[in-house]
Amino acid sequence: MVPTMSWPDRMRRRQASEYLAAQHGVSLSPATLAKLAITGAGPAFRRDGRFPLYERQHLDAFAVQRLGPLRRTTRDQHIA
């Protein structure tokens, strides 16, 4: 059995990218997260000086929103 990594509550951009991939299957590079931060389309973050810090709860919410609702077929709008 592979041990599960313990993720910190706040993560810098590279680790946030790794977290999204490992926990949600959402593959976004740190550069893409940086671009999304400029446009306002990415996960919410705080600043520690010049460094963005992403909180785990905001990364989780972003991933759920990005993945969208559960579907049964390609025709389904979503499952109620």
PyMOL Python script that loads the backbone (N, CA, C, O; Angstrom):
from pymol import cmd

cmd.read_pdbstr("""\
ATOM      1  N   MET A   1       0.838  -1.176   0.000  1.00  0.00           N
ATOM      2  CA  MET A   1       0.000   0.000   0.000  1.00  0.00           C
ATOM      3  C   MET A   1       0.885   1.242   0.000  1.00  0.00           C
ATOM      4  O   MET A   1       1.834   1.332   0.779  1.00  0.00           O
ATOM      5  N   VAL A   2       0.573   2.207  -0.880  1.00  0.00           N
ATOM      6  CA  VAL A   2       1.347   3.439  -0.987  1.00  0.00           C
ATOM      7  C   VAL A   2       0.819   4.441   0.035  1.00  0.00           C
ATOM      8  O   VAL A   2      -0.387   4.683   0.084  1.00  0.00           O
ATOM      9  N   PRO A   3       1.697   5.029   0.852  1.00  0.00           N
ATOM     10  CA  PRO A   3       1.217   6.001   1.830  1.00  0.00           C
ATOM     11  C   PRO A   3       0.683   7.253   1.138  1.00  0.00           C
ATOM     12  O   PRO A   3       1.229   7.689   0.124  1.00  0.00           O
ATOM     13  N   THR A   4      -0.377   7.822   1.684  1.00  0.00           N
ATOM     14  CA  THR A   4      -0.964   9.040   1.158  1.00  0.00           C
ATOM     15  C   THR A   4      -0.175  10.231   1.666  1.00  0.00           C
ATOM     16  O   THR A   4       0.131  10.331   2.854  1.00  0.00           O
ATOM     17  N   MET A   5       0.147  11.129   0.754  1.00  0.00           N
ATOM     18  CA  MET A   5       0.888  12.328   1.141  1.00  0.00           C
ATOM     19  C   MET A   5      -0.007  13.232   1.978  1.00  0.00           C
ATOM     20  O   MET A   5      -1.191  13.396   1.686  1.00  0.00           O
ATOM     21  N   SER A   6       0.563  13.803   3.003  1.00  0.00           N
ATOM     22  CA  SER A   6      -0.163  14.762   3.823  1.00  0.00           C
ATOM     23  C   SER A   6       0.057  16.152   3.228  1.00  0.00           C
ATOM     24  O   SER A   6       1.174  16.670   3.246  1.00  0.00           O
ATOM     25  N   TRP A   7      -0.990  16.742   2.710  1.00  0.00           N
ATOM     26  CA  TRP A   7      -0.888  18.044   2.057  1.00  0.00           C
ATOM     27  C   TRP A   7      -1.034  19.160   3.079  1.00  0.00           C
ATOM     28  O   TRP A   7      -1.868  19.060   3.979  1.00  0.00           O
ATOM     29  N   PRO A   8      -0.244  20.218   2.963  1.00  0.00           N
ATOM     30  CA  PRO A   8      -0.378  21.355   3.884  1.00  0.00           C
ATOM     31  C   PRO A   8      -1.661  22.131   3.607  1.00  0.00           C
ATOM     32  O   PRO A   8      -2.279  21.970   2.555  1.00  0.00           O
ATOM     33  N   ASP A   9      -2.049  22.961   4.546  1.00  0.00           N
ATOM     34  CA  ASP A   9      -3.254  23.774   4.370  1.00  0.00           C
ATOM     35  C   ASP A   9      -3.063  24.859   3.315  1.00  0.00           C
ATOM     36  O   ASP A   9      -4.006  25.218   2.610  1.00  0.00           O
ATOM     37  N   ARG A  10      -1.841  25.378   3.208  1.00  0.00           N
ATOM     38  CA  ARG A  10      -1.522  26.401   2.209  1.00  0.00           C
ATOM     39  C   ARG A  10      -0.349  25.931   1.374  1.00  0.00           C
ATOM     40  O   ARG A  10       0.613  25.367   1.895  1.00  0.00           O
ATOM     41  N   MET A  11      -0.438  26.172   0.050  1.00  0.00           N
ATOM     42  CA  MET A  11       0.581  25.679  -0.870  1.00  0.00           C
ATOM     43  C   MET A  11       0.989  26.755  -1.869  1.00  0.00           C
ATOM     44  O   MET A  11       0.168  27.561  -2.309  1.00  0.00           O
ATOM     45  N   ARG A  12       2.261  26.751  -2.215  1.00  0.00           N
ATOM     46  CA  ARG A  12       2.734  27.603  -3.296  1.00  0.00           C
ATOM     47  C   ARG A  12       2.279  26.995  -4.615  1.00  0.00           C
ATOM     48  O   ARG A  12       1.744  25.886  -4.649  1.00  0.00           O
ATOM     49  N   ARG A  13       2.493  27.722  -5.684  1.00  0.00           N
ATOM     50  CA  ARG A  13       1.903  27.366  -6.977  1.00  0.00           C
ATOM     51  C   ARG A  13       2.304  25.978  -7.470  1.00  0.00           C
ATOM     52  O   ARG A  13       1.442  25.229  -7.931  1.00  0.00           O
ATOM     53  N   ARG A  14       3.555  25.618  -7.388  1.00  0.00           N
ATOM     54  CA  ARG A  14       3.998  24.299  -7.877  1.00  0.00           C
ATOM     55  C   ARG A  14       3.324  23.171  -7.106  1.00  0.00           C
ATOM     56  O   ARG A  14       2.864  22.190  -7.691  1.00  0.00           O
ATOM     57  N   GLN A  15       3.274  23.324  -5.785  1.00  0.00           N
ATOM     58  CA  GLN A  15       2.658  22.283  -4.965  1.00  0.00           C
ATOM     59  C   GLN A  15       1.146  22.245  -5.190  1.00  0.00           C
ATOM     60  O   GLN A  15       0.544  21.172  -5.161  1.00  0.00           O
ATOM     61  N   ALA A  16       0.532  23.403  -5.413  1.00  0.00           N
ATOM     62  CA  ALA A  16      -0.905  23.450  -5.713  1.00  0.00           C
ATOM     63  C   ALA A  16      -1.201  22.692  -7.002  1.00  0.00           C
ATOM     64  O   ALA A  16      -2.202  21.981  -7.095  1.00  0.00           O
ATOM     65  N   SER A  17      -0.328  22.845  -7.995  1.00  0.00           N
ATOM     66  CA  SER A  17      -0.476  22.115  -9.251  1.00  0.00           C
ATOM     67  C   SER A  17      -0.388  20.607  -9.016  1.00  0.00           C
ATOM     68  O   SER A  17      -1.178  19.841  -9.567  1.00  0.00           O
ATOM     69  N   GLU A  18       0.568  20.191  -8.203  1.00  0.00           N
ATOM     70  CA  GLU A  18       0.725  18.768  -7.871  1.00  0.00           C
ATOM     71  C   GLU A  18      -0.484  18.246  -7.093  1.00  0.00           C
ATOM     72  O   GLU A  18      -0.939  17.125  -7.321  1.00  0.00           O
ATOM     73  N   TYR A  19      -0.994  19.054  -6.184  1.00  0.00           N
ATOM     74  CA  TYR A  19      -2.159  18.669  -5.380  1.00  0.00           C
ATOM     75  C   TYR A  19      -3.385  18.449  -6.270  1.00  0.00           C
ATOM     76  O   TYR A  19      -4.080  17.442  -6.139  1.00  0.00           O
ATOM     77  N   LEU A  20      -3.644  19.393  -7.172  1.00  0.00           N
ATOM     78  CA  LEU A  20      -4.800  19.264  -8.066  1.00  0.00           C
ATOM     79  C   LEU A  20      -4.720  17.986  -8.903  1.00  0.00           C
ATOM     80  O   LEU A  20      -5.726  17.308  -9.111  1.00  0.00           O
ATOM     81  N   ALA A  21      -3.531  17.670  -9.373  1.00  0.00           N
ATOM     82  CA  ALA A  21      -3.357  16.457 -10.181  1.00  0.00           C
ATOM     83  C   ALA A  21      -3.531  15.203  -9.331  1.00  0.00           C
ATOM     84  O   ALA A  21      -4.219  14.266  -9.737  1.00  0.00           O
ATOM     85  N   ALA A  22      -2.913  15.182  -8.160  1.00  0.00           N
ATOM     86  CA  ALA A  22      -2.938  13.977  -7.320  1.00  0.00           C
ATOM     87  C   ALA A  22      -4.307  13.733  -6.690  1.00  0.00           C
ATOM     88  O   ALA A  22      -4.757  12.590  -6.617  1.00  0.00           O
ATOM     89  N   GLN A  23      -4.959  14.770  -6.246  1.00  0.00           N
ATOM     90  CA  GLN A  23      -6.209  14.607  -5.504  1.00  0.00           C
ATOM     91  C   GLN A  23      -7.457  14.653  -6.370  1.00  0.00           C
ATOM     92  O   GLN A  23      -8.479  14.063  -6.018  1.00  0.00           O
ATOM     93  N   HIS A  24      -7.382  15.354  -7.508  1.00  0.00           N
ATOM     94  CA  HIS A  24      -8.589  15.549  -8.320  1.00  0.00           C
ATOM     95  C   HIS A  24      -8.429  15.137  -9.777  1.00  0.00           C
ATOM     96  O   HIS A  24      -9.408  15.113 -10.523  1.00  0.00           O
ATOM     97  N   GLY A  25      -7.208  14.813 -10.190  1.00  0.00           N
ATOM     98  CA  GLY A  25      -6.994  14.470 -11.589  1.00  0.00           C
ATOM     99  C   GLY A  25      -7.057  15.667 -12.517  1.00  0.00           C
ATOM    100  O   GLY A  25      -7.212  15.505 -13.727  1.00  0.00           O
ATOM    101  N   VAL A  26      -6.939  16.866 -11.969  1.00  0.00           N
ATOM    102  CA  VAL A  26      -6.960  18.103 -12.751  1.00  0.00           C
ATOM    103  C   VAL A  26      -5.512  18.481 -13.041  1.00  0.00           C
ATOM    104  O   VAL A  26      -4.757  18.823 -12.131  1.00  0.00           O
ATOM    105  N   SER A  27      -5.134  18.417 -14.303  1.00  0.00           N
ATOM    106  CA  SER A  27      -3.751  18.648 -14.695  1.00  0.00           C
ATOM    107  C   SER A  27      -3.575  20.083 -15.180  1.00  0.00           C
ATOM    108  O   SER A  27      -3.925  20.416 -16.312  1.00  0.00           O
ATOM    109  N   LEU A  28      -3.031  20.920 -14.312  1.00  0.00           N
ATOM    110  CA  LEU A  28      -2.730  22.314 -14.650  1.00  0.00           C
ATOM    111  C   LEU A  28      -1.306  22.605 -14.207  1.00  0.00           C
ATOM    112  O   LEU A  28      -0.950  22.360 -13.054  1.00  0.00           O
ATOM    113  N   SER A  29      -0.502  23.120 -15.103  1.00  0.00           N
ATOM    114  CA  SER A  29       0.873  23.442 -14.751  1.00  0.00           C
ATOM    115  C   SER A  29       0.906  24.686 -13.869  1.00  0.00           C
ATOM    116  O   SER A  29      -0.064  25.444 -13.832  1.00  0.00           O
ATOM    117  N   PRO A  30       2.014  24.902 -13.159  1.00  0.00           N
ATOM    118  CA  PRO A  30       2.152  26.144 -12.395  1.00  0.00           C
ATOM    119  C   PRO A  30       2.010  27.384 -13.288  1.00  0.00           C
ATOM    120  O   PRO A  30       1.456  28.395 -12.858  1.00  0.00           O
ATOM    121  N   ALA A  31       2.503  27.308 -14.517  1.00  0.00           N
ATOM    122  CA  ALA A  31       2.373  28.446 -15.432  1.00  0.00           C
ATOM    123  C   ALA A  31       0.912  28.721 -15.780  1.00  0.00           C
ATOM    124  O   ALA A  31       0.504  29.876 -15.899  1.00  0.00           O
ATOM    125  N   THR A  32       0.136  27.670 -15.941  1.00  0.00           N
ATOM    126  CA  THR A  32      -1.293  27.851 -16.225  1.00  0.00           C
ATOM    127  C   THR A  32      -2.000  28.440 -15.017  1.00  0.00           C
ATOM    128  O   THR A  32      -2.854  29.315 -15.168  1.00  0.00           O
ATOM    129  N   LEU A  33      -1.659  27.975 -13.816  1.00  0.00           N
ATOM    130  CA  LEU A  33      -2.236  28.574 -12.609  1.00  0.00           C
ATOM    131  C   LEU A  33      -1.879  30.057 -12.523  1.00  0.00           C
ATOM    132  O   LEU A  33      -2.700  30.867 -12.092  1.00  0.00           O
ATOM    133  N   ALA A  34      -0.662  30.417 -12.929  1.00  0.00           N
ATOM    134  CA  ALA A  34      -0.251  31.825 -12.927  1.00  0.00           C
ATOM    135  C   ALA A  34      -1.098  32.634 -13.904  1.00  0.00           C
ATOM    136  O   ALA A  34      -1.538  33.738 -13.586  1.00  0.00           O
ATOM    137  N   LYS A  35      -1.325  32.076 -15.100  1.00  0.00           N
ATOM    138  CA  LYS A  35      -2.153  32.766 -16.097  1.00  0.00           C
ATOM    139  C   LYS A  35      -3.589  32.919 -15.599  1.00  0.00           C
ATOM    140  O   LYS A  35      -4.204  33.970 -15.778  1.00  0.00           O
ATOM    141  N   LEU A  36      -4.119  31.866 -14.972  1.00  0.00           N
ATOM    142  CA  LEU A  36      -5.481  31.928 -14.444  1.00  0.00           C
ATOM    143  C   LEU A  36      -5.592  32.952 -13.312  1.00  0.00           C
ATOM    144  O   LEU A  36      -6.644  33.563 -13.128  1.00  0.00           O
ATOM    145  N   ALA A  37      -4.511  33.137 -12.558  1.00  0.00           N
ATOM    146  CA  ALA A  37      -4.511  34.144 -11.488  1.00  0.00           C
ATOM    147  C   ALA A  37      -4.595  35.552 -12.074  1.00  0.00           C
ATOM    148  O   ALA A  37      -5.201  36.440 -11.476  1.00  0.00           O
ATOM    149  N   ILE A  38      -3.992  35.755 -13.233  1.00  0.00           N
ATOM    150  CA  ILE A  38      -4.039  37.064 -13.885  1.00  0.00           C
ATOM    151  C   ILE A  38      -5.445  37.360 -14.389  1.00  0.00           C
ATOM    152  O   ILE A  38      -5.927  38.486 -14.262  1.00  0.00           O
ATOM    153  N   THR A  39      -6.097  36.369 -14.954  1.00  0.00           N
ATOM    154  CA  THR A  39      -7.424  36.580 -15.548  1.00  0.00           C
ATOM    155  C   THR A  39      -8.553  36.455 -14.531  1.00  0.00           C
ATOM    156  O   THR A  39      -9.686  36.845 -14.811  1.00  0.00           O
ATOM    157  N   GLY A  40      -8.250  35.911 -13.345  1.00  0.00           N
ATOM    158  CA  GLY A  40      -9.288  35.723 -12.334  1.00  0.00           C
ATOM    159  C   GLY A  40     -10.092  34.457 -12.519  1.00  0.00           C
ATOM    160  O   GLY A  40     -11.136  34.289 -11.889  1.00  0.00           O
ATOM    161  N   ALA A  41      -9.619  33.554 -13.380  1.00  0.00           N
ATOM    162  CA  ALA A  41     -10.358  32.329 -13.668  1.00  0.00           C
ATOM    163  C   ALA A  41      -9.864  31.128 -12.865  1.00  0.00           C
ATOM    164  O   ALA A  41     -10.398  30.029 -13.014  1.00  0.00           O
ATOM    165  N   GLY A  42      -8.871  31.317 -12.033  1.00  0.00           N
ATOM    166  CA  GLY A  42      -8.300  30.208 -11.276  1.00  0.00           C
ATOM    167  C   GLY A  42      -8.812  30.163  -9.852  1.00  0.00           C
ATOM    168  O   GLY A  42      -9.734  30.893  -9.487  1.00  0.00           O
ATOM    169  N   PRO A  43      -8.207  29.302  -9.052  1.00  0.00           N
ATOM    170  CA  PRO A  43      -8.596  29.204  -7.643  1.00  0.00           C
ATOM    171  C   PRO A  43      -8.188  30.459  -6.872  1.00  0.00           C
ATOM    172  O   PRO A  43      -7.211  31.126  -7.212  1.00  0.00           O
ATOM    173  N   ALA A  44      -8.952  30.762  -5.835  1.00  0.00           N
ATOM    174  CA  ALA A  44      -8.633  31.912  -4.978  1.00  0.00           C
ATOM    175  C   ALA A  44      -7.298  31.657  -4.282  1.00  0.00           C
ATOM    176  O   ALA A  44      -6.943  30.518  -3.981  1.00  0.00           O
ATOM    177  N   PHE A  45      -6.573  32.741  -4.036  1.00  0.00           N
ATOM    178  CA  PHE A  45      -5.283  32.617  -3.358  1.00  0.00           C
ATOM    179  C   PHE A  45      -5.018  33.845  -2.504  1.00  0.00           C
ATOM    180  O   PHE A  45      -5.674  34.877  -2.649  1.00  0.00           O
ATOM    181  N   ARG A  46      -4.058  33.717  -1.624  1.00  0.00           N
ATOM    182  CA  ARG A  46      -3.575  34.827  -0.801  1.00  0.00           C
ATOM    183  C   ARG A  46      -2.145  35.112  -1.228  1.00  0.00           C
ATOM    184  O   ARG A  46      -1.561  34.356  -2.005  1.00  0.00           O
ATOM    185  N   ARG A  47      -1.590  36.183  -0.728  1.00  0.00           N
ATOM    186  CA  ARG A  47      -0.202  36.519  -1.028  1.00  0.00           C
ATOM    187  C   ARG A  47       0.626  36.518   0.250  1.00  0.00           C
ATOM    188  O   ARG A  47       0.201  37.021   1.290  1.00  0.00           O
ATOM    189  N   ASP A  48       1.804  35.949   0.146  1.00  0.00           N
ATOM    190  CA  ASP A  48       2.822  36.058   1.180  1.00  0.00           C
ATOM    191  C   ASP A  48       3.967  36.806   0.518  1.00  0.00           C
ATOM    192  O   ASP A  48       4.848  36.199  -0.091  1.00  0.00           O
ATOM    193  N   GLY A  49       3.951  38.121   0.639  1.00  0.00           N
ATOM    194  CA  GLY A  49       4.898  38.931  -0.128  1.00  0.00           C
ATOM    195  C   GLY A  49       4.553  38.817  -1.595  1.00  0.00           C
ATOM    196  O   GLY A  49       3.441  39.152  -2.004  1.00  0.00           O
ATOM    197  N   ARG A  50       5.493  38.349  -2.386  1.00  0.00           N
ATOM    198  CA  ARG A  50       5.228  38.208  -3.824  1.00  0.00           C
ATOM    199  C   ARG A  50       4.765  36.811  -4.207  1.00  0.00           C
ATOM    200  O   ARG A  50       4.491  36.546  -5.377  1.00  0.00           O
ATOM    201  N   PHE A  51       4.676  35.922  -3.233  1.00  0.00           N
ATOM    202  CA  PHE A  51       4.333  34.532  -3.513  1.00  0.00           C
ATOM    203  C   PHE A  51       2.848  34.253  -3.270  1.00  0.00           C
ATOM    204  O   PHE A  51       2.325  34.573  -2.203  1.00  0.00           O
ATOM    205  N   PRO A  52       2.162  33.654  -4.263  1.00  0.00           N
ATOM    206  CA  PRO A  52       0.777  33.256  -4.048  1.00  0.00           C
ATOM    207  C   PRO A  52       0.721  31.999  -3.181  1.00  0.00           C
ATOM    208  O   PRO A  52       1.552  31.101  -3.314  1.00  0.00           O
ATOM    209  N   LEU A  53      -0.258  31.950  -2.304  1.00  0.00           N
ATOM    210  CA  LEU A  53      -0.500  30.768  -1.476  1.00  0.00           C
ATOM    211  C   LEU A  53      -1.936  30.335  -1.691  1.00  0.00           C
ATOM    212  O   LEU A  53      -2.872  31.107  -1.484  1.00  0.00           O
ATOM    213  N   TYR A  54      -2.096  29.099  -2.105  1.00  0.00           N
ATOM    214  CA  TYR A  54      -3.421  28.532  -2.358  1.00  0.00           C
ATOM    215  C   TYR A  54      -3.833  27.693  -1.164  1.00  0.00           C
ATOM    216  O   TYR A  54      -3.067  26.845  -0.706  1.00  0.00           O
ATOM    217  N   GLU A  55      -5.033  27.922  -0.656  1.00  0.00           N
ATOM    218  CA  GLU A  55      -5.552  27.121   0.445  1.00  0.00           C
ATOM    219  C   GLU A  55      -6.211  25.873  -0.124  1.00  0.00           C
ATOM    220  O   GLU A  55      -6.874  25.911  -1.160  1.00  0.00           O
ATOM    221  N   ARG A  56      -6.011  24.778   0.575  1.00  0.00           N
ATOM    222  CA  ARG A  56      -6.523  23.487   0.111  1.00  0.00           C
ATOM    223  C   ARG A  56      -8.023  23.543  -0.168  1.00  0.00           C
ATOM    224  O   ARG A  56      -8.475  23.020  -1.187  1.00  0.00           O
ATOM    225  N   GLN A  57      -8.791  24.159   0.701  1.00  0.00           N
ATOM    226  CA  GLN A  57     -10.250  24.212   0.511  1.00  0.00           C
ATOM    227  C   GLN A  57     -10.612  24.956  -0.779  1.00  0.00           C
ATOM    228  O   GLN A  57     -11.581  24.589  -1.444  1.00  0.00           O
ATOM    229  N   HIS A  58      -9.855  25.988  -1.138  1.00  0.00           N
ATOM    230  CA  HIS A  58     -10.133  26.716  -2.375  1.00  0.00           C
ATOM    231  C   HIS A  58      -9.709  25.914  -3.598  1.00  0.00           C
ATOM    232  O   HIS A  58     -10.353  25.994  -4.644  1.00  0.00           O
ATOM    233  N   LEU A  59      -8.637  25.144  -3.477  1.00  0.00           N
ATOM    234  CA  LEU A  59      -8.237  24.260  -4.573  1.00  0.00           C
ATOM    235  C   LEU A  59      -9.286  23.179  -4.802  1.00  0.00           C
ATOM    236  O   LEU A  59      -9.604  22.844  -5.943  1.00  0.00           O
ATOM    237  N   ASP A  60      -9.824  22.632  -3.703  1.00  0.00           N
ATOM    238  CA  ASP A  60     -10.871  21.605  -3.808  1.00  0.00           C
ATOM    239  C   ASP A  60     -12.117  22.173  -4.490  1.00  0.00           C
ATOM    240  O   ASP A  60     -12.684  21.539  -5.380  1.00  0.00           O
ATOM    241  N   ALA A  61     -12.538  23.366  -4.073  1.00  0.00           N
ATOM    242  CA  ALA A  61     -13.729  23.989  -4.662  1.00  0.00           C
ATOM    243  C   ALA A  61     -13.506  24.290  -6.141  1.00  0.00           C
ATOM    244  O   ALA A  61     -14.403  24.086  -6.960  1.00  0.00           O
ATOM    245  N   PHE A  62     -12.317  24.773  -6.485  1.00  0.00           N
ATOM    246  CA  PHE A  62     -11.984  25.058  -7.883  1.00  0.00           C
ATOM    247  C   PHE A  62     -12.046  23.786  -8.728  1.00  0.00           C
ATOM    248  O   PHE A  62     -12.595  23.796  -9.830  1.00  0.00           O
ATOM    249  N   ALA A  63     -11.487  22.700  -8.214  1.00  0.00           N
ATOM    250  CA  ALA A  63     -11.477  21.437  -8.961  1.00  0.00           C
ATOM    251  C   ALA A  63     -12.890  20.926  -9.190  1.00  0.00           C
ATOM    252  O   ALA A  63     -13.212  20.483 -10.293  1.00  0.00           O
ATOM    253  N   VAL A  64     -13.736  20.977  -8.175  1.00  0.00           N
ATOM    254  CA  VAL A  64     -15.122  20.512  -8.316  1.00  0.00           C
ATOM    255  C   VAL A  64     -15.852  21.352  -9.355  1.00  0.00           C
ATOM    256  O   VAL A  64     -16.587  20.818 -10.185  1.00  0.00           O
ATOM    257  N   GLN A  65     -15.651  22.665  -9.310  1.00  0.00           N
ATOM    258  CA  GLN A  65     -16.301  23.549 -10.281  1.00  0.00           C
ATOM    259  C   GLN A  65     -15.776  23.282 -11.688  1.00  0.00           C
ATOM    260  O   GLN A  65     -16.550  23.261 -12.645  1.00  0.00           O
ATOM    261  N   ARG A  66     -14.487  23.083 -11.817  1.00  0.00           N
ATOM    262  CA  ARG A  66     -13.878  22.851 -13.129  1.00  0.00           C
ATOM    263  C   ARG A  66     -14.352  21.535 -13.736  1.00  0.00           C
ATOM    264  O   ARG A  66     -14.586  21.454 -14.942  1.00  0.00           O
ATOM    265  N   LEU A  67     -14.493  20.511 -12.909  1.00  0.00           N
ATOM    266  CA  LEU A  67     -14.923  19.204 -13.401  1.00  0.00           C
ATOM    267  C   LEU A  67     -16.398  19.188 -13.775  1.00  0.00           C
ATOM    268  O   LEU A  67     -16.811  18.395 -14.621  1.00  0.00           O
ATOM    269  N   GLY A  68     -17.192  20.046 -13.161  1.00  0.00           N
ATOM    270  CA  GLY A  68     -18.602  20.121 -13.497  1.00  0.00           C
ATOM    271  C   GLY A  68     -19.414  19.010 -12.867  1.00  0.00           C
ATOM    272  O   GLY A  68     -18.886  18.194 -12.111  1.00  0.00           O
ATOM    273  N   PRO A  69     -20.707  18.979 -13.183  1.00  0.00           N
ATOM    274  CA  PRO A  69     -21.588  17.989 -12.579  1.00  0.00           C
ATOM    275  C   PRO A  69     -21.355  16.580 -13.134  1.00  0.00           C
ATOM    276  O   PRO A  69     -20.807  16.401 -14.221  1.00  0.00           O
ATOM    277  N   LEU A  70     -21.781  15.610 -12.366  1.00  0.00           N
ATOM    278  CA  LEU A  70     -21.711  14.207 -12.763  1.00  0.00           C
ATOM    279  C   LEU A  70     -22.715  13.947 -13.888  1.00  0.00           C
ATOM    280  O   LEU A  70     -23.837  14.453 -13.853  1.00  0.00           O
ATOM    281  N   ARG A  71     -22.313  13.165 -14.876  1.00  0.00           N
ATOM    282  CA  ARG A  71     -23.180  12.854 -16.022  1.00  0.00           C
ATOM    283  C   ARG A  71     -23.226  11.356 -16.248  1.00  0.00           C
ATOM    284  O   ARG A  71     -22.293  10.632 -15.899  1.00  0.00           O
ATOM    285  N   ARG A  72     -24.311  10.903 -16.832  1.00  0.00           N
ATOM    286  CA  ARG A  72     -24.444   9.493 -17.181  1.00  0.00           C
ATOM    287  C   ARG A  72     -24.182   9.265 -18.667  1.00  0.00           C
ATOM    288  O   ARG A  72     -23.695   8.202 -19.052  1.00  0.00           O
ATOM    289  N   THR A  73     -24.498  10.242 -19.496  1.00  0.00           N
ATOM    290  CA  THR A  73     -24.245  10.145 -20.934  1.00  0.00           C
ATOM    291  C   THR A  73     -23.725  11.489 -21.424  1.00  0.00           C
ATOM    292  O   THR A  73     -23.738  12.476 -20.690  1.00  0.00           O
ATOM    293  N   THR A  74     -23.268  11.517 -22.669  1.00  0.00           N
ATOM    294  CA  THR A  74     -22.789  12.776 -23.229  1.00  0.00           C
ATOM    295  C   THR A  74     -23.941  13.746 -23.498  1.00  0.00           C
ATOM    296  O   THR A  74     -23.721  14.948 -23.645  1.00  0.00           O
ATOM    297  N   ARG A  75     -25.159  13.229 -23.562  1.00  0.00           N
ATOM    298  CA  ARG A  75     -26.332  14.087 -23.775  1.00  0.00           C
ATOM    299  C   ARG A  75     -26.816  14.733 -22.500  1.00  0.00           C
ATOM    300  O   ARG A  75     -27.454  15.785 -22.551  1.00  0.00           O
ATOM    301  N   ASP A  76     -26.532  14.133 -21.349  1.00  0.00           N
ATOM    302  CA  ASP A  76     -27.020  14.655 -20.081  1.00  0.00           C
ATOM    303  C   ASP A  76     -26.468  16.044 -19.803  1.00  0.00           C
ATOM    304  O   ASP A  76     -25.286  16.316 -20.015  1.00  0.00           O
ATOM    305  N   GLN A  77     -27.333  16.903 -19.333  1.00  0.00           N
ATOM    306  CA  GLN A  77     -26.885  18.212 -18.845  1.00  0.00           C
ATOM    307  C   GLN A  77     -26.240  18.028 -17.478  1.00  0.00           C
ATOM    308  O   GLN A  77     -25.184  18.595 -17.196  1.00  0.00           O
ATOM    309  N   HIS A  78     -26.878  17.238 -16.640  1.00  0.00           N
ATOM    310  CA  HIS A  78     -26.323  16.852 -15.336  1.00  0.00           C
ATOM    311  C   HIS A  78     -27.292  15.898 -14.660  1.00  0.00           C
ATOM    312  O   HIS A  78     -28.439  15.758 -15.083  1.00  0.00           O
ATOM    313  N   ILE A  79     -26.829  15.254 -13.620  1.00  0.00           N
ATOM    314  CA  ILE A  79     -27.669  14.350 -12.852  1.00  0.00           C
ATOM    315  C   ILE A  79     -28.274  15.128 -11.696  1.00  0.00           C
ATOM    316  O   ILE A  79     -27.572  15.778 -10.921  1.00  0.00           O
ATOM    317  N   ALA A  80     -29.587  15.045 -11.603  1.00  0.00           N
ATOM    318  CA  ALA A  80     -30.264  15.787 -10.538  1.00  0.00           C
ATOM    319  C   ALA A  80     -30.138  15.075  -9.217  1.00  0.00           C
ATOM    320  O   ALA A  80     -30.649  15.556  -8.205  1.00  0.00           O
TER     321      ALA A  80
END
""", "prot")
cmd.dss("prot")
cmd.show_as("cartoon", "prot")
cmd.util.cbc("prot")
cmd.orient("prot")
